[in-house]
Amino acid sequence: MDNYIDERTKEQFTEDTAIREAINNIYNMLAEMPKEKRLAFFEQISKPKDLDFIKEMDGIYYVVCAHFNREQREDMITKVNRVLGTEV
């Protein structure tokens, strides 16, 4: 791990070199792909942005980030409401 000073905040932070290497490997992989394959790659890994949402209950805000199985019968909002006990 490497230590750095953030020039904006003057705080020290540690960069995990394993994560940096993984990111560099992804960049290299994408750089070698033709444009069409890169676009297909990003389309495959992207998800609709409206699946993430914020729910407020009693002054507490819950940020919900969706991870889902496309074969489930219940949609995310219904599931979160059920889990939180706030079914409509």
C-alpha positions in Angstrom: 0.0 0.0 0.0 1.2 3.5 -0.8 0.6 6.6 1.3 -0.2 10.0 -0.3 -1.2 13.5 0.8 -4.4 14.9 -0.7 -3.3 18.3 -2.0 -6.8 19.7 -1.6 -7.5 18.6 2.0 -3.8 18.0 3.1 -4.9 14.7 4.6 -2.9 11.6 4.3 -4.5 8.6 2.6 -3.4 5.1 1.7 -4.0 3.6 -1.7 -4.4 -0.1 -1.9 -2.0 -1.2 -4.8 -4.1 -4.3 -5.5 -7.1 -2.2 -6.3 -5.0 0.2 -8.4 -3.6 -2.8 -10.3 -7.1 -4.2 -10.9 -8.3 -0.8 -12.2 -5.2 -0.6 -14.5 -5.9 -4.1 -15.8 -9.5 -3.0 -16.6 -8.3 0.1 -18.4 -5.8 -2.0 -20.4 -8.5 -4.5 -21.4 -10.8 -1.7 -22.5 -8.1 0.0 -24.4 -7.5 -3.1 -26.5 -11.1 -3.6 -27.4 -12.6 -2.0 -30.5 -15.2 0.7 -29.9 -18.2 -1.7 -30.6 -17.0 -4.2 -28.0 -16.4 -1.5 -25.4 -19.9 -0.2 -25.9 -21.3 -3.7 -25.6 -19.2 -4.3 -22.4 -20.6 -1.2 -20.7 -24.1 -1.9 -21.8 -23.8 -5.4 -20.3 -22.6 -4.2 -16.9 -24.8 -1.1 -16.6 -28.2 -1.1 -14.9 -31.1 1.3 -15.0 -30.3 4.3 -12.7 -33.9 4.4 -11.4 -33.3 1.2 -9.4 -31.4 3.1 -6.7 -33.5 5.3 -4.5 -33.7 7.0 -1.2 -36.4 6.3 1.3 -37.2 8.5 4.3 -38.7 7.1 7.5 -39.1 9.0 10.7 -36.4 11.5 9.7 -33.9 8.8 8.8 -32.9 8.5 5.1 -32.1 5.1 3.8 -30.1 4.9 0.5 -31.0 1.8 -1.4 -28.7 0.5 -4.0 -30.2 -2.3 -6.1 -28.6 -5.7 -6.6 -31.2 -8.1 -8.0 -32.1 -11.3 -9.6 -34.0 -10.7 -12.8 -36.1 -13.8 -12.3 -37.7 -12.7 -9.0 -41.4 -11.9 -9.0 -41.2 -9.0 -6.6 -39.8 -5.6 -7.7 -37.2 -3.7 -5.6 -39.5 -1.0 -4.1 -42.1 -3.6 -3.0 -39.3 -5.7 -1.5 -37.8 -2.8 0.4 -41.2 -1.8 1.7 -41.8 -5.4 2.8 -38.4 -5.7 4.5 -38.9 -2.3 6.3 -42.4 -3.2 7.3 -44.0 -0.3 5.3 -45.9 -2.2 2.7 -48.4 0.0 0.9 
